């Protein structure tokens, strides 16, 4: 995975972490809702911020498959590759 993309994604996610979750808890395998305690409205905000930051458009299927940080990075990479075709 691209470290630059991971760092950008971590910054986006960190904004929406609840007070009881430390930024250090964000790892590739972190589940966005169950481990990082991100609620559904903040998850939507993260999706919108990811679209803006990476200049991509996410479909409903992409959002449904974005369970972990690693899932998000994989989807970002795929969408960016599709946009350059």
Secondary structure, DSSP 8 states (H G I E B T S, - for coil): --HHHHHHHHHHHHHT--TTS-GGG--TT-BTTTTS---HHHHHHHHHHHHHHHT----HHHHHT--BHHHHHHHHHHHHHHHT-
